[in-house]
């Protein structure tokens, strides 16, 4: 789904919230029919017959009763899923959510205004922070544009959670605290928290009714940086947020018991606009290679990340940056909208501050000095050790595929997102020799407080097409017909999910109703087919389109043996060639582009794709290992060395993507579209 943003100053950001339709409950027979269709690729005939019998018993028995109770719940709530989803998907988790659930992604500023350069950390951070604060101001004044899909207004409630929001650990369940208010609703906290070398500082971003300018922000950040340079590092208390949730809740309670000031400091962090992280790392980065920025953004120094905060804006010493966010308050598209808005202003001003250099007499930043004892110090060290042990398993590569993108695919009358999803199915099938149960995010923001629904891209139509691509006796005409059938099926599923007619959230609701009623778990959810097809969070492929902007991001996979695949699909880039930095020009003008498919380096070919100048595809693998593309520029190949465990998938995925793109070759050669896609594939290794 492509969003349209209404540029009307007459509308208020949140004015349509009360008129949005409630989240519907789909018909039971429809959801069960779709569920049966989704399990077919993973079952033989006998297994399918057994599952079909289980579903029929469910539909005619306990399922009917549970569905009726769900309908009754929906009558009393505008979104029957909202509270359940927040708790089950996020707040009830007892694992480290910072490691396993948070999302993040690199800033794309190196593509235009800000190539990596030492000594620019503070200057760029201040410009970036100022434009971010301006977006907060737009939200406060309800002047941020309302998003639409076609003519349908989208729910904007997640934008209230971008700022002044923090998760607080609990013994059995966390809580989510939001302090944001619009101007008409009242006063709103306006201070920032800055983390630097294990120390915590705070200062107000508004002075005497006016926002601090970049020169004034620079004065504050420089004060903090110089102080940290001249004094010992702090205890690194923010690292505790990376702990398992119950353990962190216990430590937090103990910390508060040591000194009442500790609670005041914690609440100040919770209420802050967002966290600014000054990270001493200097990640390598080019417009085609975001690997290091992404890795450090997701799994960098835990003493300068507050893992429970809705938004950590991380600035590295060489002027590159990354975002790192708690996932519970919002989904990625709200964050990307904010980041893209700020980026556009940065571009318009050529990455510079063009206002007054005057610095008012403003209070110096306050250091939040926690009272700690040896027990807390030991817990911090233990938590850091555990954190680094877990994230050391992260192998990640993040590259751009620029040979063609959204423009070319749409000219072939194909949906770009479906193109990526089918290419991924083919890559997985070629690598593993079987279908891969797959989760793709669909937004349900057409409805009140809607968040997501599950698209299951591994359909029988997709499997039949994958088989045809590996069948040497199949004709291209047969493959084309099967491909169009797979496209049509995926497009229908996406439309159904966006319109509240998916089935995964419906099944979840029925299960939770049974649990609340103290009933036994229905047989449907204990059937092996339910897990084999991905139900219960067991999808081997966890995927998401992060939009059509320069921003991309990622999170870890759902299961240890699975993959996380995240991609941003870019428009035609030819018009921006004139604004490229020298480094980009030396790379042949290749820019991150259309996230096309999981198609890493093919070790069996001398070139990546014959006759074409293919640049790397941006891939991240969960477990986190990543697949990457090789790069062929000016008849030279940049070989990127993959872990041995990844090379087979890389090779097969490359051949899969090549086979998929053969039909587009003539058009590509004629038009040489320079659209782009950014793809992240993550995979966790457990040895």
Buried (B, 14 or more C-beta within 10 A) or exposed (E): BEBBBEEEEEBBBBEBBEEBEBBBBBEBEEBBBBBBBBBBBBBEEEBBEBBBEBBEBBBEEBBEBBBEBBEEBBEEBBBBBBEBBBBBBBBEBBEBBBBBBBBBBBBBBBBBBBBBEEEBBBBBBBBBBBBBBEBBBBBBEBBBBBBBBEEBBBBBBBBBBBBBBBBBBBEEBBEBBBBBBBEEEEEBBBBBBBBBBBBBBBBBBBBEEEBBBBBBBBBBBEBBBEBBEEEEEBBBBBBBBBBBBBBBBBBBEBBBEBBEEBBEBBBBBBBBBBBBBBBEBBBEBBBBBBBBBBBBBBBBBBBBBBBBBBBBBBBBBBBBBBBBBBBBBBBBBBBBBBBBBBBEBBBEBEBEBEEEEEBEEBEEBBBBBBEBEEEBEEBBEBBBEBBBEBBEBBBBBBBBBBBBBBBBBBEEEBBBBBBBBBBBBBBBBBBEEEBBBBBBBBBBBBBBBBBBBBBBBBBBBBBBBBBBBBEEEBEEEBBEEBBBBBBEBBBEBBEBBBBBBBBBBBBBBBBBBBEEEEEEEBBBBEBEBBBBBBBBEBBBBBBBBBBBBBBBBBBBBBBEEBBBBBBBBBBBBBEBEEEBBEBBEEBBBBBBBBBBBBBBBBEEBEBBBEEBBBBBBBBBBBBBBBBBBBBBBEEEBBEBEBEEBBBBBBBBBBBBBBBBBEBBBEBBEEBEBBBBBBBBBBBBBEE
